[in-house]
Amino acid sequence: PAAMGSSCGCCRSGDGQGTFQRGGDKDLSNGPVKNRGCTDPFCIPVFLAAQVTFIIVTIWGFADGNPTKLYKPRDFQGAYCGVQENWNNGPNTEAQTRLSYTMNVTSMSEVVMKQLVCSSWSQKALLNGDSSNAPLLMNQTEKDKYLCSCCLAPCASCTGALNNGGDLDSPARITEIITARMKELTDPSLAKDLFSPAGNNGQLFSTDAFWNEATRYMNLVCLPSCDINAGYLNETSIMRKYTYEPPMDHDLYFAWTAMKDAETNALTEAFRVEASQRFDFTAYPEDVCPYPAQMCVPMPGMTFQEMGVASQYCTFGMTAQVIGAVGDVAASAFESLGLDSITNAAGESFGKWVGDFQQAFDTFIIVSVLSFVVGLLFIITLRFVIGCCVWIAVACTVLMFFFGGGILFVLSAQCDGAGLLESGHQQIRAIIVAGGHAISGGSDVSEELKDDGANYRGRQQSTINGKSCLPWDGTRRYLTNYNSAEYPDTLSPPNETRNYCRNPYHVNDTIKARTIWCVTSDPMVQWEECLPVGVIQPECARGYQVSGKSARDALFYSSFVVWGLGGLWMILVMCFIQRIRLAIALNKVAAVYLSTNPSTLLIPIVQAVAAVLWISTWFYCASFLLSQVPADYTPTGYFATYAEAFGVGSDCAFWEFGDHCKGTPGKCTDKWPTGSVWKDSDCDVSDPSDPKCWRCAPPRYVFDWRFAVSFFVFLWNNAFNVALGQMLIAMAVGLWFFSANKATTFVVKQGVGVVFRYHIGTVALGSFIVAVVQFIRYVMKFFEKQAAAQKNRVMALVLRCLQCCIWCFEKCIKYLNKNAYIQTALLGTWFCTSAKNAFWLIARNMLRFGTMAVLGSIISAIGFITIMASTSVGGYFLMKQMHPDIAPLMPIILFCIVSYVVAKLYMNVFNLAVDTSLQCFLAVEEMGCGAEYIPNVLKKFVDTSTRKLANPRPNGVDLD
């Protein structure tokens, strides 16, 4: 066995060259090294210790966690439905499992309240009084506040006078209007009038504006059922009563209480009667609705039902009585909002999709098998057509650069109202004409065009769309009045004017062209405008499609950049033709390997099953840790304003800085995960002049050190699963590559045995490094969220940039690890030695590896498109034959998902087989032997390389 160094982080000693050598421990003359030992064995107990730690942390989480809090519905104050004990002494909702709606009495009654408080009669009582009664507001500050709150005077907080439904200028009007409006809100039998345009509240509740803000007028509460009927109101249930008054922090609360609590007199009697008798609401019993009565008032005129089968969420609609009364008005309101149709149709569509899938399950199984067959056929066919596919793809990329630059160039001068194709055709034609004119020797005549072109004397003979011009004095059937005799100043002498574009007109003509033109040879287009020779992008008299000049300039110069990149790409392709041919040959080798060893595809399938099982297990275990929100995580007190509780954000763009861009973190949202904010009807009035009604609700989940441990093990296990698959495939391909009879060699079982016996430690170490880098990136994401919650924009941007850098570093680590696993599979070296060897191997052959990377991306794209398209199309026709009555949308979506997964499995295995074949080829090349094992398609490349090795470069580095 090979000698072993210290644990995990240490490497076996090497010569530092990283080359394959004959006669030593890097000799692959007879295939992967046979005499190998365990690599990085001390990482195995570390890996097992991590699993034990995960189990301990998970058991700890089971003691106090409640995963149902991650998905159970939450009411307006953040309490969970169906939970006995809620945070901060919240309601016991164990029997209330549905999230439904009740009337938001404050929002529904506010307009009526304002009409009453801000009426001219109340204004008289509050501000002026009469001969027998003094005004109720004696303080000028309170008078000004009242006038501003009611928008009775120009005020910064108002845009105009309020439209509350009309003025109330007498006690009789107060009694009549307020009584009628409040009855529609408090009497369920009058609900049909509430939503009718002819009702007393029609100006608000029968309009689209109301339905567009429907949730504003409702409370989210937990109830035992969406449909609360008599079955839930037993004999012991006592309906509660709630009398409305404005919230204590409302701008008009002081005016309301001043009127309501005043002594009864001619000015206050009507107000006091209405306030004490007409604003009474009936609320659900506490055993049905475990909230204050204010939050439990049923919404009149609405029905509620589950959003879907067994759903805990309710959606709302209008009762048949209301619809029958208001007819098309209510229907159009719902249609404009789309609320009822969307919520119900979404539930019905989802249920129908599930039903369609169940009925078409047999087709789904057939298509799943079909996708594997298509993938295998693609791999088999790829060895024969890969060359054509690659060169076609290369040609397509060149065309993409060409057309991409052309589109940018055309857009930079596209006139407003002109089509893109029309503009492009005109510019191309102008370029062709200018080019032809230059080739023919050009002319000494000026092509200058001023104003409307009356003095133009150039030699343009074609219109903007390439139509040929007819001579002005020639024989034609139309526009014959335009000739040298009629317009001698412009069109003579005829021998010089010929068929050149001009703009002939008399000074007194009322009809004249805006620029030069000519009579065309096309009878369908008798005349058309021209451009002077050499003018490709003329000025647009009616403006441009892209209005900003800086934007047009950016498009113009970007077009040349794209064309330049296209030219550079063509040069690189021509310079790298030999390397591209080698890459094609290696891809053919990988295709041959997979076609002769299809059992290799079992490796990613087993990996996928293991990943699904592990991820499902981890999510279940982590849910116990996530749901343990500490009692002191969110403040339990009260706050005076929404801004204080929620915070104030910044409207600045990410590049803007300054004091005006600073935000203020909220007391409830100053850390991530953030909680929410809600308004309590029972305010804190310890300071009557400053009532505090806003409170915090905790988030559904939090992250602590136990979750960090669990998450790191999650990342490590995921990386271990990927690395193990890479090592197994690399070992199998290496054994096959150096076998004498490749058609009958079955190497997967042998490769599995070698990896599990010797190299699990290396897999653990490589995956550990990847997990550490990923974990650091996610920690940076966590800190970014914290900075955003603290409204620290600068730190959030810095952390976002760090994440990008770490992500790039992670990609490099993964690429190096993959090649290190191939080195371990071939040479049996420890991870650090393998990584070092892989690094220097890549450095010595950077152009080859780069070519393989680009080509691999192209072939992967072709594979995904072919497998997904073939599977989806085949599945569609199978669906039409087997289940013609089922809508194919949902099944086809599932077919696409399945075919994507299958394509991912095939292409991952294929790409790793290509990378391993490349390293095997390089081993043969560097050792100068083993060519007898090389697949036929690579032999000519080995012969070429052998000749080069006979005359090595002086510095020993071969960039081929």
PyMOL commands that set and color helices and strands:
alter all, ss='L'
color gray80, all
select helices_A, chain A and resi 43-64+67-70+105-117+120-128+140-149+171-186+188-194+202-205+208-212+214-217+230-232+253-260+269-277+293-296+320-326+328-337+339-359+361-411+420-439+488-491+494-497+549-575+577-596+598-626+642-646+659-661+705-737+748-758+760-789+793-827+831-844+846-882+889-927+931-933+936-950
alter helices_A, ss='H'
color red, helices_A
select strands_A, chain A and resi 98-103+218-223+240-243+280-283+302-306+314-318+517-519+527-529+647-648+664-665+676-684+692-697
alter strands_A, ss='S'
color yellow, strands_A
deselect
rebuild
show_as cartoon
